[in-house]
Amino acid sequence: MSEASTFLYFVRHAESRYVEGQERERGLTEQGHQDAGTVASLLHGEQIQLFYSSPYRRAVDTIQILADRSGGIVVTEEDLRERQLSSSDVKHANFRDAKQRLYRDPTYAFPGGESGEQARLRAVAVIEKILDKHVGHKVVIGTHGDVMTLILQHYDSSYGYDFWESTTMPDIFKLQFDGTRKLVQVTRLWE
């Protein structure tokens, strides 16, 4: 008999105003705070008790209301942080072109940045640990667009640049894994 399904709810952070050099500290905009409340309302009925997040404030803040309502705590995992595009002194003429290049070649990294392969390996290691530790549970993962796409790509190679570009801030994807850690289904919950 196979073990019960495990559900991971990937919550891409809500709107956050970009501030150069403030990747870790920047919080949510007013709209982002409102959307975090909507995330909490949408997921509250799912009876989730476990909450993991990137250490970046915008990711934690997006799931904190839900964790508070559910009586849970948010555990931050350093390796769930967003992919480092490049060092701060590297200027990209076109952000989307830079992202496309990284998705075309998973081993490529801009100076001071991470390749898709590097970011995926560190983040998937955390996801695998969560899947092992919380079999049969429902777990929220506070995340970012790029690292979320790379994690999904590990389980299903059809996820890539087009998926990344189609996601919104916030966004919610419910992933169902069977007892063997095989991804069975992905459902988008944010409309």
N, C-alpha and C positions, 0 to 999 in steps of 0.2 A: 504494500500500500504506500502511495507517495505521500510526502509531507504536505501540509497545508500551504496554500499560496502566501507569499509575502508581497505586500504592496508598498511601493515607494512613491511618494508624492513629491515630484520635483517642482519647487516653486521658484521660478525666476524672479529676482528682486523687482520691486516696484520702481517707479521713476525716481531717478537720483540725478541731480545736476552735476555734470562733469566739472571737476576742479583738478587741474593738473597737480600731480604730486600728492593727491589725497585719496588714492585708491582704497586704502583701508578705512579711513575715517569718515568719508562723506556719507551723509545720511540721506533720508528721503525728502522729496519735495512735499509741499502740501497735498498735491494730487497723489503722490506716492503713499502718504499716510492714509488718505481716504481709501485707496486701493488695497492697502494692507488690511484695513477693516473689512473690506469686501472678501478678501482671501479668507480671513478668519470665519466670516459668515458662511462662505461656500463650503469650507472644509470641516466646520464644527460638527456637523452631523455624521461625519465619517468615523468619529470616535478614535481619533489618533492620540496616542500617548507618548510617542517618541519623536524627538526633534533634533536634527543635526543641521549644521549650517557651515558655510564658508565663514571665516572669521571677519569678513568685511562687514562693516556696520549696516550697509544697505540691505544685505542678505538677511542678517539677523533681525533687523527691524521689520522686515516684510513678514516674518513668521512669528514674531514675538507676541502679538495680540492673540493669535491662535493658541500658542503655547500657554499663555496666561489663562485663557478661557478654559483650556483643557487640563489645567493643573500640572502641566509639564514644564521641563526646563530645556533650554536650547543648549546643546553641546556643540561647541565649535571644533572644527577639524581643519587644521592648517592646509592640508592637501586638497581641500575642496575649494580653495581660493580660485579666482579667475585666472585664466592663462595670461602670462606676461607677454604682451605683444612685442615689446622691444624696450631698450633702455630709454630713459626720458630724453636723452639728447638726440635720439633718432626721430626725425620728422617724416611722417608719411603724407605724401601729396594727396592720396585718396585712401581713406580708412577702409572702404569696402574692397578696393583693389588689393590692399595689403592682406585682408582677411581671405579673399579668394585664393591668393597665392599660398597661404598657409594650409588651406583645405585641399588644394591641388597636390601639394607635396607634404605629407604628414611628417617628413623628417626635416623639413626646412625650418629654420628659425632666423628671425632678424637679429642683428647684434643686440645682445643683452636680453633677448626674449626666449620664449620656450617654443619648441616645435609642438605640433599636435600630438605626436607620439609621446613626448616627455610629459605633457600636461595630462594626457589620457591615462598613462600608466600610474601616475601618482594619485589621480582622482579615483580611478577604478579600484585601486587597492583599498581605499576607504569604503567604497560601495560594497565590495566583496566582503569586507570585515563586518559591515552593517548587516548584510544578507545572512552571514554565518551566525551572527550574534542574536538576531531578532527574527528567526524563522517563524512564519505564521503571523507576524505582526504588521501593523500599519505604521509607516515611518515617514515623516516629512523631512525633506532635504532642502534647505535654503541655499539657492544656487545662483549662477550667472549664465547668460546665454551661451557663451563659447564653451565653457567647461561642461555644461549640461549636454550640449551637442556632441562633444567628444566622448562623454560617457555613453550616451545613447549609441553612438557610432561603434563603440566596442561590442555592443550586443546585437547591433543591426547595421550593417555597412551602408544602408541606404540613407542614413542620416549624414548630412554634410552642410555645405555652405547655404544651400537653398532653405534648408530647415532653419538654420541659425537666423537667416535674414527674415524668415516668416514669423519668428517669435515676437511677442510683445512684452512690455514691462508694465505690470507683472504678467506672468503666464503660469499655468499649472498643467502638469502632465502626470497622470496616474499610471504607473508601471506595475504590471502584475508579473511576478516571477514564480515559477513552480518550485518544488522542493529541491530541484537540481540546479537552481540558480539560472535557469533558462528563462529568457524574456518571452512571455506568452502574449502580452497585449499592452499597447500604449493608447491611452485615451486622453484627449485634451479636454480639460475641465473649464478653462477660462475662455469665455466667448467675447 
